[in-house]
Amino acid sequence: MPSPLKRTVKPVKMRKTLCVVVEGQKTEKTYFTDAKAEYNLGREGVLTVFAASGGSASNILSKAIEQVKLGHEQIWCVLDADT
């Protein structure tokens, strides 16, 4: 007869990790950080925002490549291009 006190174990749901690499040092970083708080995204996953120094496309890409090595699930690069 099985014990009635047997403990059931629920699998731990892993949180998704998203890294956003932005061009600007202040404004773009604030947009994403504020959006995380506004839409309560902290419970769904981990959002990390990095500002690339220099702001050029190559600097943003270099910073994104560094983040790939750290194991983020998704990495977004945000460029502000004027036409």
Beta strands, then each sheet from edge to edge (+ up, - down):
strand 1: 16-22
strand 2: 45-51
strand 3: 74-78
sheet 1: 2+ 1+ 3+
end
